[in-house]
Amino acid sequence: MAALAWLLIPLIAALGAAIWGGWAARNRTTGDVTELAGYARFREAMEKSGSGSETV
């Protein structure tokens, strides 16, 4: 019975590693679309806010 217990430990560890590996390799959405939209809004705001204090 003790031998079965020692056999279960690596099997459970292998199962946990397989689950973690599947989770780590999943497809992730990076949210580039929202970040690019925010950057475009930022650029528009910077273009509109001409303070007139430019030195040449």
mmCIF entry with sequence, helices, sheets and N, C-alpha, C, O atoms, coordinates in Angstrom:
data_MODEL
# 
_entry.id   MODEL 
# 
_entity.id                         1 
_entity.type                       polymer 
_entity.pdbx_number_of_molecules   1 
# 
_entity_poly.entity_id                      1 
_entity_poly.type                           'polypeptide(L)' 
_entity_poly.nstd_linkage                   no 
_entity_poly.nstd_monomer                   no 
_entity_poly.pdbx_seq_one_letter_code       MAALAWLLIPLIAALGAAIWGGWAARNRTTGDVTELAGYARFREAMEKSGSGSETV 
_entity_poly.pdbx_seq_one_letter_code_can   MAALAWLLIPLIAALGAAIWGGWAARNRTTGDVTELAGYARFREAMEKSGSGSETV 
_entity_poly.pdbx_strand_id                 A 
# 
loop_
_entity_poly_seq.entity_id 
_entity_poly_seq.num 
_entity_poly_seq.mon_id 
_entity_poly_seq.hetero 
1 1  MET n 
1 2  ALA n 
1 3  ALA n 
1 4  LEU n 
1 5  ALA n 
1 6  TRP n 
1 7  LEU n 
1 8  LEU n 
1 9  ILE n 
1 10 PRO n 
1 11 LEU n 
1 12 ILE n 
1 13 ALA n 
1 14 ALA n 
1 15 LEU n 
1 16 GLY n 
1 17 ALA n 
1 18 ALA n 
1 19 ILE n 
1 20 TRP n 
1 21 GLY n 
1 22 GLY n 
1 23 TRP n 
1 24 ALA n 
1 25 ALA n 
1 26 ARG n 
1 27 ASN n 
1 28 ARG n 
1 29 THR n 
1 30 THR n 
1 31 GLY n 
1 32 ASP n 
1 33 VAL n 
1 34 THR n 
1 35 GLU n 
1 36 LEU n 
1 37 ALA n 
1 38 GLY n 
1 39 TYR n 
1 40 ALA n 
1 41 ARG n 
1 42 PHE n 
1 43 ARG n 
1 44 GLU n 
1 45 ALA n 
1 46 MET n 
1 47 GLU n 
1 48 LYS n 
1 49 SER n 
1 50 GLY n 
1 51 SER n 
1 52 GLY n 
1 53 SER n 
1 54 GLU n 
1 55 THR n 
1 56 VAL n 
# 
_struct_asym.id          A 
_struct_asym.entity_id   1 
# 
loop_
_struct_conf.conf_type_id 
_struct_conf.id 
_struct_conf.pdbx_PDB_helix_id 
_struct_conf.beg_label_comp_id 
_struct_conf.beg_label_asym_id 
_struct_conf.beg_label_seq_id 
_struct_conf.pdbx_beg_PDB_ins_code 
_struct_conf.end_label_comp_id 
_struct_conf.end_label_asym_id 
_struct_conf.end_label_seq_id 
_struct_conf.pdbx_end_PDB_ins_code 
_struct_conf.beg_auth_comp_id 
_struct_conf.beg_auth_asym_id 
_struct_conf.beg_auth_seq_id 
_struct_conf.end_auth_comp_id 
_struct_conf.end_auth_asym_id 
_struct_conf.end_auth_seq_id 
_struct_conf.pdbx_PDB_helix_class 
_struct_conf.details 
_struct_conf.pdbx_PDB_helix_length 
HELX_P HELX_P1 AA1 ALA A 2  ? ALA A 24 ? ALA A 2  ALA A 24 1 ? 23 
HELX_P HELX_P2 AA2 ASP A 32 ? LYS A 48 ? ASP A 32 LYS A 48 1 ? 17 
# 
_struct_conf_type.id          HELX_P 
_struct_conf_type.criteria    ? 
_struct_conf_type.reference   ? 
# 
loop_
_atom_site.group_PDB 
_atom_site.id 
_atom_site.type_symbol 
_atom_site.label_atom_id 
_atom_site.label_alt_id 
_atom_site.label_comp_id 
_atom_site.label_asym_id 
_atom_site.label_entity_id 
_atom_site.label_seq_id 
_atom_site.pdbx_PDB_ins_code 
_atom_site.Cartn_x 
_atom_site.Cartn_y 
_atom_site.Cartn_z 
_atom_site.occupancy 
_atom_site.B_iso_or_equiv 
_atom_site.pdbx_formal_charge 
_atom_site.auth_seq_id 
_atom_site.auth_comp_id 
_atom_site.auth_asym_id 
_atom_site.auth_atom_id 
_atom_site.pdbx_PDB_model_num 
ATOM 1   N N  . MET A 1 1  ? 0.821  -1.196 0.000   1.00 0.00 ? 1  MET A N  1 
ATOM 2   C CA . MET A 1 1  ? 0.000  0.000  0.000   1.00 0.00 ? 1  MET A CA 1 
ATOM 3   C C  . MET A 1 1  ? 0.866  1.262  0.000   1.00 0.00 ? 1  MET A C  1 
ATOM 4   O O  . MET A 1 1  ? 0.526  2.256  -0.641  1.00 0.00 ? 1  MET A O  1 
ATOM 5   N N  . ALA A 1 2  ? 1.986  1.211  0.724   1.00 0.00 ? 2  ALA A N  1 
ATOM 6   C CA . ALA A 1 2  ? 2.883  2.362  0.750   1.00 0.00 ? 2  ALA A CA 1 
ATOM 7   C C  . ALA A 1 2  ? 3.485  2.611  -0.633  1.00 0.00 ? 2  ALA A C  1 
ATOM 8   O O  . ALA A 1 2  ? 3.726  3.757  -1.011  1.00 0.00 ? 2  ALA A O  1 
ATOM 9   N N  . ALA A 1 3  ? 3.726  1.535  -1.386  1.00 0.00 ? 3  ALA A N  1 
ATOM 10  C CA . ALA A 1 3  ? 4.268  1.694  -2.735  1.00 0.00 ? 3  ALA A CA 1 
ATOM 11  C C  . ALA A 1 3  ? 3.267  2.410  -3.638  1.00 0.00 ? 3  ALA A C  1 
ATOM 12  O O  . ALA A 1 3  ? 3.662  3.203  -4.493  1.00 0.00 ? 3  ALA A O  1 
ATOM 13  N N  . LEU A 1 4  ? 1.989  2.139  -3.458  1.00 0.00 ? 4  LEU A N  1 
ATOM 14  C CA . LEU A 1 4  ? 0.968  2.835  -4.247  1.00 0.00 ? 4  LEU A CA 1 
ATOM 15  C C  . LEU A 1 4  ? 0.925  4.320  -3.903  1.00 0.00 ? 4  LEU A C  1 
ATOM 16  O O  . LEU A 1 4  ? 0.740  5.163  -4.781  1.00 0.00 ? 4  LEU A O  1 
ATOM 17  N N  . ALA A 1 5  ? 1.095  4.628  -2.636  1.00 0.00 ? 5  ALA A N  1 
ATOM 18  C CA . ALA A 1 5  ? 1.107  6.031  -2.230  1.00 0.00 ? 5  ALA A CA 1 
ATOM 19  C C  . ALA A 1 5  ? 2.285  6.755  -2.874  1.00 0.00 ? 5  ALA A C  1 
ATOM 20  O O  . ALA A 1 5  ? 2.139  7.886  -3.336  1.00 0.00 ? 5  ALA A O  1 
ATOM 21  N N  . TRP A 1 6  ? 3.459  6.108  -2.907  1.00 0.00 ? 6  TRP A N  1 
ATOM 22  C CA . TRP A 1 6  ? 4.626  6.724  -3.528  1.00 0.00 ? 6  TRP A CA 1 
ATOM 23  C C  . TRP A 1 6  ? 4.468  6.823  -5.040  1.00 0.00 ? 6  TRP A C  1 
ATOM 24  O O  . TRP A 1 6  ? 5.067  7.701  -5.661  1.00 0.00 ? 6  TRP A O  1 
ATOM 25  N N  . LEU A 1 7  ? 3.688  5.958  -5.633  1.00 0.00 ? 7  LEU A N  1 
ATOM 26  C CA . LEU A 1 7  ? 3.432  6.032  -7.065  1.00 0.00 ? 7  LEU A CA 1 
ATOM 27  C C  . LEU A 1 7  ? 2.441  7.150  -7.388  1.00 0.00 ? 7  LEU A C  1 
ATOM 28  O O  . LEU A 1 7  ? 2.528  7.770  -8.447  1.00 0.00 ? 7  LEU A O  1 
ATOM 29  N N  . LEU A 1 8  ? 1.511  7.403  -6.486  1.00 0.00 ? 8  LEU A N  1 
ATOM 30  C CA . LEU A 1 8  ? 0.517  8.446  -6.728  1.00 0.00 ? 8  LEU A CA 1 
ATOM 31  C C  . LEU A 1 8  ? 1.121  9.846  -6.686  1.00 0.00 ? 8  LEU A C  1 
ATOM 32  O O  . LEU A 1 8  ? 0.638  10.742 -7.377  1.00 0.00 ? 8  LEU A O  1 
ATOM 33  N N  . ILE A 1 9  ? 2.158  10.048 -5.896  1.00 0.00 ? 9  ILE A N  1 
ATOM 34  C CA . ILE A 1 9  ? 2.754  11.384 -5.773  1.00 0.00 ? 9  ILE A CA 1 
ATOM 35  C C  . ILE A 1 9  ? 3.263  11.895 -7.127  1.00 0.00 ? 9  ILE A C  1 
ATOM 36  O O  . ILE A 1 9  ? 2.893  13.002 -7.517  1.00 0.00 ? 9  ILE A O  1 
ATOM 37  N N  . PRO A 1 10 ? 4.093  11.142 -7.862  1.00 0.00 ? 10 PRO A N  1 
ATOM 38  C CA . PRO A 1 10 ? 4.523  11.664 -9.168  1.00 0.00 ? 10 PRO A CA 1 
ATOM 39  C C  . PRO A 1 10 ? 3.397  11.726 -10.194 1.00 0.00 ? 10 PRO A C  1 
ATOM 40  O O  . PRO A 1 10 ? 3.417  12.575 -11.086 1.00 0.00 ? 10 PRO A O  1 
ATOM 41  N N  . LEU A 1 11 ? 2.419  10.839 -10.076 1.00 0.00 ? 11 LEU A N  1 
ATOM 42  C CA . LEU A 1 11 ? 1.296  10.907 -11.014 1.00 0.00 ? 11 LEU A CA 1 
ATOM 43  C C  . LEU A 1 11 ? 0.479  12.176 -10.801 1.00 0.00 ? 11 LEU A C  1 
ATOM 44  O O  . LEU A 1 11 ? 0.065  12.818 -11.766 1.00 0.00 ? 11 LEU A O  1 
ATOM 45  N N  . ILE A 1 12 ? 0.250  12.536 -9.559  1.00 0.00 ? 12 ILE A N  1 
ATOM 46  C CA . ILE A 1 12 ? -0.480 13.771 -9.261  1.00 0.00 ? 12 ILE A CA 1 
ATOM 47  C C  . ILE A 1 12 ? 0.338  14.981 -9.698  1.00 0.00 ? 12 ILE A C  1 
ATOM 48  O O  . ILE A 1 12 ? -0.207 15.952 -10.222 1.00 0.00 ? 12 ILE A O  1 
ATOM 49  N N  . ALA A 1 13 ? 1.655  14.918 -9.478  1.00 0.00 ? 13 ALA A N  1 
ATOM 50  C CA . ALA A 1 13 ? 2.522  16.015 -9.913  1.00 0.00 ? 13 ALA A CA 1 
ATOM 51  C C  . ALA A 1 13 ? 2.510  16.150 -11.434 1.00 0.00 ? 13 ALA A C  1 
ATOM 52  O O  . ALA A 1 13 ? 2.486  17.267 -11.950 1.00 0.00 ? 13 ALA A O  1 
ATOM 53  N N  . ALA A 1 14 ? 2.528  15.040 -12.151 1.00 0.00 ? 14 ALA A N  1 
ATOM 54  C CA . ALA A 1 14 ? 2.486  15.079 -13.615 1.00 0.00 ? 14 ALA A CA 1 
ATOM 55  C C  . ALA A 1 14 ? 1.156  15.637 -14.106 1.00 0.00 ? 14 ALA A C  1 
ATOM 56  O O  . ALA A 1 14 ? 1.119  16.398 -15.073 1.00 0.00 ? 14 ALA A O  1 
ATOM 57  N N  . LEU A 1 15 ? 0.085  15.268 -13.455 1.00 0.00 ? 15 LEU A N  1 
ATOM 58  C CA . LEU A 1 15 ? -1.223 15.803 -13.817 1.00 0.00 ? 15 LEU A CA 1 
ATOM 59  C C  . LEU A 1 15 ? -1.274 17.310 -13.573 1.00 0.00 ? 15 LEU A C  1 
ATOM 60  O O  . LEU A 1 15 ? -1.774 18.064 -14.407 1.00 0.00 ? 15 LEU A O  1 
ATOM 61  N N  . GLY A 1 16 ? -0.759 17.737 -12.435 1.00 0.00 ? 16 GLY A N  1 
ATOM 62  C CA . GLY A 1 16 ? -0.708 19.173 -12.148 1.00 0.00 ? 16 GLY A CA 1 
ATOM 63  C C  . GLY A 1 16 ? 0.153  19.923 -13.151 1.00 0.00 ? 16 GLY A C  1 
ATOM 64  O O  . GLY A 1 16 ? -0.196 21.029 -13.564 1.00 0.00 ? 16 GLY A O  1 
ATOM 65  N N  . ALA A 1 17 ? 1.281  19.329 -13.548 1.00 0.00 ? 17 ALA A N  1 
ATOM 66  C CA . ALA A 1 17 ? 2.152  19.965 -14.537 1.00 0.00 ? 17 ALA A CA 1 
ATOM 67  C C  . ALA A 1 17 ? 1.464  20.056 -15.892 1.00 0.00 ? 17 ALA A C  1 
ATOM 68  O O  . ALA A 1 17 ? 1.623  21.050 -16.600 1.00 0.00 ? 17 ALA A O  1 
ATOM 69  N N  . ALA A 1 18 ? 0.707  19.036 -16.259 1.00 0.00 ? 18 ALA A N  1 
ATOM 70  C CA . ALA A 1 18 ? -0.011 19.060 -17.534 1.00 0.00 ? 18 ALA A CA 1 
ATOM 71  C C  . ALA A 1 18 ? -1.088 20.142 -17.530 1.00 0.00 ? 18 ALA A C  1 
ATOM 72  O O  . ALA A 1 18 ? -1.275 20.845 -18.523 1.00 0.00 ? 18 ALA A O  1 
ATOM 73  N N  . ILE A 1 19 ? -1.783 20.268 -16.421 1.00 0.00 ? 19 ILE A N  1 
ATOM 74  C CA . ILE A 1 19 ? -2.817 21.312 -16.317 1.00 0.00 ? 19 ILE A CA 1 
ATOM 75  C C  . ILE A 1 19 ? -2.177 22.689 -16.388 1.00 0.00 ? 19 ILE A C  1 
ATOM 76  O O  . ILE A 1 19 ? -2.660 23.567 -17.102 1.00 0.00 ? 19 ILE A O  1 
ATOM 77  N N  . TRP A 1 20 ? -1.081 22.879 -15.642 1.00 0.00 ? 20 TRP A N  1 
ATOM 78  C CA . TRP A 1 20 ? -0.399 24.171 -15.653 1.00 0.00 ? 20 TRP A CA 1 
ATOM 79  C C  . TRP A 1 20 ? 0.155  24.479 -17.043 1.00 0.00 ? 20 TRP A C  1 
ATOM 80  O O  . TRP A 1 20 ? 0.064  25.618 -17.502 1.00 0.00 ? 20 TRP A O  1 
ATOM 81  N N  . GLY A 1 21 ? 0.724  23.485 -17.715 1.00 0.00 ? 21 GLY A N  1 
ATOM 82  C CA . GLY A 1 21 ? 1.258  23.693 -19.059 1.00 0.00 ? 21 GLY A CA 1 
ATOM 83  C C  . GLY A 1 21 ? 0.183  24.100 -20.045 1.00 0.00 ? 21 GLY A C  1 
ATOM 84  O O  . GLY A 1 21 ? 0.403  24.974 -20.884 1.00 0.00 ? 21 GLY A O  1 
ATOM 85  N N  . GLY A 1 22 ? -0.971 23.475 -19.949 1.00 0.00 ? 22 GLY A N  1 
ATOM 86  C CA . GLY A 1 22 ? -2.082 23.864 -20.810 1.00 0.00 ? 22 GLY A CA 1 
ATOM 87  C C  . GLY A 1 22 ? -2.563 25.269 -20.526 1.00 0.00 ? 22 GLY A C  1 
ATOM 88  O O  . GLY A 1 22 ? -2.916 26.008 -21.445 1.00 0.00 ? 22 GLY A O  1 
ATOM 89  N N  . TRP A 1 23 ? -2.580 25.643 -19.256 1.00 0.00 ? 23 TRP A N  1 
ATOM 90  C CA . TRP A 1 23 ? -3.008 26.991 -18.875 1.00 0.00 ? 23 TRP A CA 1 
ATOM 91  C C  . TRP A 1 23 ? -1.984 28.027 -19.328 1.00 0.00 ? 23 TRP A C  1 
ATOM 92  O O  . TRP A 1 23 ? -2.365 29.100 -19.794 1.00 0.00 ? 23 TRP A O  1 
ATOM 93  N N  . ALA A 1 24 ? -0.707 27.730 -19.203 1.00 0.00 ? 24 ALA A N  1 
ATOM 94  C CA . ALA A 1 24 ? 0.338  28.678 -19.574 1.00 0.00 ? 24 ALA A CA 1 
ATOM 95  C C  . ALA A 1 24 ? 0.425  28.867 -21.086 1.00 0.00 ? 24 ALA A C  1 
ATOM 96  O O  . ALA A 1 24 ? 0.859  29.925 -21.542 1.00 0.00 ? 24 ALA A O  1 
ATOM 97  N N  . ALA A 1 25 ? 0.028  27.877 -21.868 1.00 0.00 ? 25 ALA A N  1 
ATOM 98  C CA . ALA A 1 25 ? 0.136  27.952 -23.324 1.00 0.00 ? 25 ALA A CA 1 
ATOM 99  C C  . ALA A 1 25 ? -1.143 28.446 -23.983 1.00 0.00 ? 25 ALA A C  1 
ATOM 100 O O  . ALA A 1 25 ? -1.245 28.421 -25.210 1.00 0.00 ? 25 ALA A O  1 
ATOM 101 N N  . ARG A 1 26 ? -2.108 28.890 -23.212 1.00 0.00 ? 26 ARG A N  1 
ATOM 102 C CA . ARG A 1 26 ? -3.384 29.308 -23.788 1.00 0.00 ? 26 ARG A CA 1 
ATOM 103 C C  . ARG A 1 26 ? -3.206 30.583 -24.604 1.00 0.00 ? 26 ARG A C  1 
ATOM 104 O O  . ARG A 1 26 ? -2.228 31.311 -24.435 1.00 0.00 ? 26 ARG A O  1 
ATOM 105 N N  . ASN A 1 27 ? -4.145 30.836 -25.472 1.00 0.00 ? 27 ASN A N  1 
ATOM 106 C CA . ASN A 1 27 ? -4.142 32.067 -26.260 1.00 0.00 ? 27 ASN A CA 1 
ATOM 107 C C  . ASN A 1 27 ? -4.613 33.202 -25.374 1.00 0.00 ? 27 ASN A C  1 
ATOM 108 O O  . ASN A 1 27 ? -5.637 33.108 -24.698 1.00 0.00 ? 27 ASN A O  1 
ATOM 109 N N  . ARG A 1 28 ? -3.853 34.260 -25.395 1.00 0.00 ? 28 ARG A N  1 
ATOM 110 C CA . ARG A 1 28 ? -4.217 35.428 -24.588 1.00 0.00 ? 28 ARG A CA 1 
ATOM 111 C C  . ARG A 1 28 ? -4.530 36.587 -25.513 1.00 0.00 ? 28 ARG A C  1 
ATOM 112 O O  . ARG A 1 28 ? -3.820 36.820 -26.491 1.00 0.00 ? 28 ARG A O  1 
ATOM 113 N N  . THR A 1 29 ? -5.585 37.307 -25.204 1.00 0.00 ? 29 THR A N  1 
ATOM 114 C CA . THR A 1 29 ? -5.879 38.516 -25.955 1.00 0.00 ? 29 THR A CA 1 
ATOM 115 C C  . THR A 1 29 ? -5.136 39.650 -25.274 1.00 0.00 ? 29 THR A C  1 
ATOM 116 O O  . THR A 1 29 ? -5.236 39.831 -24.060 1.00 0.00 ? 29 THR A O  1 
ATOM 117 N N  . THR A 1 30 ? -4.403 40.401 -26.050 1.00 0.00 ? 30 THR A N  1 
ATOM 118 C CA . THR A 1 30 ? -3.545 41.422 -25.466 1.00 0.00 ? 30 THR A CA 1 
ATOM 119 C C  . THR A 1 30 ? -4.244 42.759 -25.308 1.00 0.00 ? 30 THR A C  1 
ATOM 120 O O  . THR A 1 30 ? -3.756 43.624 -24.581 1.00 0.00 ? 30 THR A O  1 
ATOM 121 N N  . GLY A 1 31 ? -5.356 42.946 -25.961 1.00 0.00 ? 31 GLY A N  1 
ATOM 122 C CA . GLY A 1 31 ? -6.055 44.215 -25.840 1.00 0.00 ? 31 GLY A CA 1 
ATOM 123 C C  . GLY A 1 31 ? -5.407 45.324 -26.656 1.00 0.00 ? 31 GLY A C  1 
ATOM 124 O O  . GLY A 1 31 ? -5.494 46.495 -26.286 1.00 0.00 ? 31 GLY A O  1 
ATOM 125 N N  . ASP A 1 32 ? -4.761 44.974 -27.753 1.00 0.00 ? 32 ASP A N  1 
ATOM 126 C CA . ASP A 1 32 ? -4.088 45.979 -28.567 1.00 0.00 ? 32 ASP A CA 1 
ATOM 127 C C  . ASP A 1 32 ? -5.066 46.987 -29.150 1.00 0.00 ? 32 ASP A C  1 
ATOM 128 O O  . ASP A 1 32 ? -4.733 48.161 -29.311 1.00 0.00 ? 32 ASP A O  1 
ATOM 129 N N  . VAL A 1 33 ? -6.266 46.531 -29.464 1.00 0.00 ? 33 VAL A N  1 
ATOM 130 C CA . VAL A 1 33 ? -7.244 47.419 -30.092 1.00 0.00 ? 33 VAL A CA 1 
ATOM 131 C C  . VAL A 1 33 ? -7.595 48.561 -29.152 1.00 0.00 ? 33 VAL A C  1 
ATOM 132 O O  . VAL A 1 33 ? -7.633 49.716 -29.577 1.00 0.00 ? 33 VAL A O  1 
ATOM 133 N N  . THR A 1 34 ? -7.852 48.265 -27.889 1.00 0.00 ? 34 THR A N  1 
ATOM 134 C CA . THR A 1 34 ? -8.202 49.325 -26.941 1.00 0.00 ? 34 THR A CA 1 
ATOM 135 C C  . THR A 1 34 ? -7.008 50.219 -26.655 1.00 0.00 ? 34 THR A C  1 
ATOM 136 O O  . THR A 1 34 ? -7.168 51.428 -26.485 1.00 0.00 ? 34 THR A O  1 
ATOM 137 N N  . GLU A 1 35 ? -5.812 49.641 -26.599 1.00 0.00 ? 35 GLU A N  1 
ATOM 138 C CA . GLU A 1 35 ? -4.625 50.463 -26.366 1.00 0.00 ? 35 GLU A CA 1 
ATOM 139 C C  . GLU A 1 35 ? -4.373 51.407 -27.535 1.00 0.00 ? 35 GLU A C  1 
ATOM 140 O O  . GLU A 1 35 ? -4.016 52.567 -27.332 1.00 0.00 ? 35 GLU A O  1 
ATOM 141 N N  . LEU A 1 36 ? -4.555 50.916 -28.757 1.00 0.00 ? 36 LEU A N  1 
ATOM 142 C CA . LEU A 1 36 ? -4.355 51.771 -29.923 1.00 0.00 ? 36 LEU A CA 1 
ATOM 143 C C  . LEU A 1 36 ? -5.410 52.863 -29.995 1.00 0.00 ? 36 LEU A C  1 
ATOM 144 O O  . LEU A 1 36 ? -5.113 53.988 -30.398 1.00 0.00 ? 36 LEU A O  1 
ATOM 145 N N  . ALA A 1 37 ? -6.636 52.544 -29.609 1.00 0.00 ? 37 ALA A N  1 
ATOM 146 C CA . ALA A 1 37 ? -7.691 53.559 -29.602 1.00 0.00 ? 37 ALA A CA 1 
ATOM 147 C C  . ALA A 1 37 ? -7.377 54.636 -28.569 1.00 0.00 ? 37 ALA A C  1 
ATOM 148 O O  . ALA A 1 37 ? -7.580 55.823 -28.825 1.00 0.00 ? 37 ALA A O  1 
ATOM 149 N N  . GLY A 1 38 ? -6.886 54.229 -27.416 1.00 0.00 ? 38 GLY A N  1 
ATOM 150 C CA . GLY A 1 38 ? -6.508 55.200 -26.388 1.00 0.00 ? 38 GLY A CA 1 
ATOM 151 C C  . GLY A 1 38 ? -5.359 56.076 -26.844 1.00 0.00 ? 38 GLY A C  1 
ATOM 152 O O  . GLY A 1 38 ? -5.343 57.275 -26.567 1.00 0.00 ? 38 GLY A O  1 
ATOM 153 N N  . TYR A 1 39 ? -4.401 55.494 -27.538 1.00 0.00 ? 39 TYR A N  1 
ATOM 154 C CA . TYR A 1 39 ? -3.269 56.267 -28.054 1.00 0.00 ? 39 TYR A CA 1 
ATOM 155 C C  . TYR A 1 39 ? -3.733 57.262 -29.111 1.00 0.00 ? 39 TYR A C  1 
ATOM 156 O O  . TYR A 1 39 ? -3.246 58.392 -29.163 1.00 0.00 ? 39 TYR A O  1 
ATOM 157 N N  . ALA A 1 40 ? -4.675 56.841 -29.953 1.00 0.00 ? 40 ALA A N  1 
ATOM 158 C CA . ALA A 1 40 ? -5.203 57.749 -30.976 1.00 0.00 ? 40 ALA A CA 1 
ATOM 159 C C  . ALA A 1 40 ? -5.931 58.920 -30.319 1.00 0.00 ? 40 ALA A C  1 
ATOM 160 O O  . ALA A 1 40 ? -5.799 60.059 -30.766 1.00 0.00 ? 40 ALA A O  1 
ATOM 161 N N  . ARG A 1 41 ? -6.697 58.650 -29.263 1.00 0.00 ? 41 ARG A N  1 
ATOM 162 C CA . ARG A 1 41 ? -7.369 59.739 -28.548 1.00 0.00 ? 41 ARG A CA 1 
ATOM 163 C C  . ARG A 1 41 ? -6.350 60.678 -27.911 1.00 0.00 ? 41 ARG A C  1 
ATOM 164 O O  . ARG A 1 41 ? -6.540 61.894 -27.915 1.00 0.00 ? 41 ARG A O  1 
ATOM 165 N N  . PHE A 1 42 ? -5.280 60.127 -27.370 1.00 0.00 ? 42 PHE A N  1 
ATOM 166 C CA . PHE A 1 42 ? -4.231 60.942 -26.763 1.00 0.00 ? 42 PHE A CA 1 
ATOM 167 C C  . PHE A 1 42 ? -3.581 61.849 -27.805 1.00 0.00 ? 42 PHE A C  1 
ATOM 168 O O  . PHE A 1 42 ? -3.353 63.032 -27.549 1.00 0.00 ? 42 PHE A O  1 
ATOM 169 N N  . ARG A 1 43 ? -3.284 61.295 -28.976 1.00 0.00 ? 43 ARG A N  1 
ATOM 170 C CA . ARG A 1 43 ? -2.658 62.100 -30.023 1.00 0.00 ? 43 ARG A CA 1 
ATOM 171 C C  . ARG A 1 43 ? -3.581 63.214 -30.488 1.00 0.00 ? 43 ARG A C  1 
ATOM 172 O O  . ARG A 1 43 ? -3.138 64.340 -30.715 1.00 0.00 ? 43 ARG A O  1 
ATOM 173 N N  . GLU A 1 44 ? -4.873 62.898 -30.632 1.00 0.00 ? 44 GLU A N  1 
ATOM 174 C CA . GLU A 1 44 ? -5.830 63.927 -31.033 1.00 0.00 ? 44 GLU A CA 1 
ATOM 175 C C  . GLU A 1 44 ? -5.897 65.036 -30.001 1.00 0.00 ? 44 GLU A C  1 
ATOM 176 O O  . GLU A 1 44 ? -5.959 66.213 -30.358 1.00 0.00 ? 44 GLU A O  1 
ATOM 177 N N  . ALA A 1 45 ? -5.886 64.677 -28.731 1.00 0.00 ? 45 ALA A N  1 
ATOM 178 C CA . ALA A 1 45 ? -5.939 65.679 -27.674 1.00 0.00 ? 45 ALA A CA 1 
ATOM 179 C C  . ALA A 1 45 ? -4.681 66.543 -27.680 1.00 0.00 ? 45 ALA A C  1 
ATOM 180 O O  . ALA A 1 45 ? -4.753 67.749 -27.446 1.00 0.00 ? 45 ALA A O  1 
ATOM 181 N N  . MET A 1 46 ? -3.538 65.934 -27.945 1.00 0.00 ? 46 MET A N  1 
ATOM 182 C CA . MET A 1 46 ? -2.295 66.707 -27.983 1.00 0.00 ? 46 MET A CA 1 
ATOM 183 C C  . MET A 1 46 ? -2.259 67.641 -29.191 1.00 0.00 ? 46 MET A C  1 
ATOM 184 O O  . MET A 1 46 ? -1.715 68.742 -29.105 1.00 0.00 ? 46 MET A O  1 
ATOM 185 N N  . GLU A 1 47 ? -2.832 67.215 -30.310 1.00 0.00 ? 47 GLU A N  1 
ATOM 186 C CA . GLU A 1 47 ? -2.862 68.068 -31.493 1.00 0.00 ? 47 GLU A CA 1 
ATOM 187 C C  . GLU A 1 47 ? -3.813 69.244 -31.294 1.00 0.00 ? 47 GLU A C  1 
ATOM 188 O O  . GLU A 1 47 ? -3.551 70.337 -31.797 1.00 0.00 ? 47 GLU A O  1 
ATOM 189 N N  . LYS A 1 48 ? -4.902 69.040 -30.578 1.00 0.00 ? 48 LYS A N  1 
ATOM 190 C CA . LYS A 1 48 ? -5.889 70.093 -30.360 1.00 0.00 ? 48 LYS A CA 1 
ATOM 191 C C  . LYS A 1 48 ? -5.421 71.115 -29.336 1.00 0.00 ? 48 LYS A C  1 
ATOM 192 O O  . LYS A 1 48 ? -5.851 72.267 -29.388 1.00 0.00 ? 48 LYS A O  1 
ATOM 193 N N  . SER A 1 49 ? -4.566 70.734 -28.420 1.00 0.00 ? 49 SER A N  1 
ATOM 194 C CA . SER A 1 49 ? -4.191 71.647 -27.340 1.00 0.00 ? 49 SER A CA 1 
ATOM 195 C C  . SER A 1 49 ? -2.966 72.465 -27.728 1.00 0.00 ? 49 SER A C  1 
ATOM 196 O O  . SER A 1 49 ? -1.916 72.358 -27.093 1.00 0.00 ? 49 SER A O  1 
ATOM 197 N N  . GLY A 1 50 ? -3.098 73.278 -28.766 1.00 0.00 ? 50 GLY A N  1 
ATOM 198 C CA . GLY A 1 50 ? -2.010 74.170 -29.165 1.00 0.00 ? 50 GLY A CA 1 
ATOM 199 C C  . GLY A 1 50 ? -1.988 75.359 -28.225 1.00 0.00 ? 50 GLY A C  1 
ATOM 200 O O  . GLY A 1 50 ? -2.855 76.228 -28.310 1.00 0.00 ? 50 GLY A O  1 
ATOM 201 N N  . SER A 1 51 ? -1.011 75.414 -27.329 1.00 0.00 ? 51 SER A N  1 
ATOM 202 C CA . SER A 1 51 ? -0.981 76.475 -26.325 1.00 0.00 ? 51 SER A CA 1 
ATOM 203 C C  . SER A 1 51 ? -0.388 77.762 -26.869 1.00 0.00 ? 51 SER A C  1 
ATOM 204 O O  . SER A 1 51 ? -0.542 78.809 -26.242 1.00 0.00 ? 51 SER A O  1 
ATOM 205 N N  . GLY A 1 52 ? 0.282  77.724 -28.003 1.00 0.00 ? 52 GLY A N  1 
ATOM 206 C CA . GLY A 1 52 ? 0.837  78.928 -28.588 1.00 0.00 ? 52 GLY A CA 1 
ATOM 207 C C  . GLY A 1 52 ? 2.143  79.350 -27.947 1.00 0.00 ? 52 GLY A C  1 
ATOM 208 O O  . GLY A 1 52 ? 2.624  80.448 -28.228 1.00 0.00 ? 52 GLY A O  1 
ATOM 209 N N  . SER A 1 53 ? 2.726  78.544 -27.115 1.00 0.00 ? 53 SER A N  1 
ATOM 210 C CA . SER A 1 53 ? 3.972  78.909 -26.445 1.00 0.00 ? 53 SER A CA 1 
ATOM 211 C C  . SER A 1 53 ? 5.170  78.213 -27.066 1.00 0.00 ? 53 SER A C  1 
ATOM 212 O O  . SER A 1 53 ? 6.144  77.901 -26.380 1.00 0.00 ? 53 SER A O  1 
ATOM 213 N N  . GLU A 1 54 ? 5.093  77.971 -28.362 1.00 0.00 ? 54 GLU A N  1 
ATOM 214 C CA . GLU A 1 54 ? 6.197  77.296 -29.036 1.00 0.00 ? 54 GLU A CA 1 
ATOM 215 C C  . GLU A 1 54 ? 7.300  78.301 -29.347 1.00 0.00 ? 54 GLU A C  1 
ATOM 216 O O  . GLU A 1 54 ? 7.021  79.413 -29.795 1.00 0.00 ? 54 GLU A O  1 
ATOM 217 N N  . THR A 1 55 ? 8.528  77.920 -29.117 1.00 0.00 ? 55 THR A N  1 
ATOM 218 C CA . THR A 1 55 ? 9.660  78.766 -29.477 1.00 0.00 ? 55 THR A CA 1 
ATOM 219 C C  . THR A 1 55 ? 10.401 78.124 -30.630 1.00 0.00 ? 55 THR A C  1 
ATOM 220 O O  . THR A 1 55 ? 10.644 76.917 -30.641 1.00 0.00 ? 55 THR A O  1 
ATOM 221 N N  . VAL A 1 56 ? 10.758 78.958 -31.610 1.00 0.00 ? 56 VAL A N  1 
ATOM 222 C CA . VAL A 1 56 ? 11.406 78.415 -32.795 1.00 0.00 ? 56 VAL A CA 1 
ATOM 223 C C  . VAL A 1 56 ? 12.868 78.729 -32.799 1.00 0.00 ? 56 VAL A C  1 
ATOM 224 O O  . VAL A 1 56 ? 13.579 78.348 -33.728 1.00 0.00 ? 56 VAL A O  1 
# 
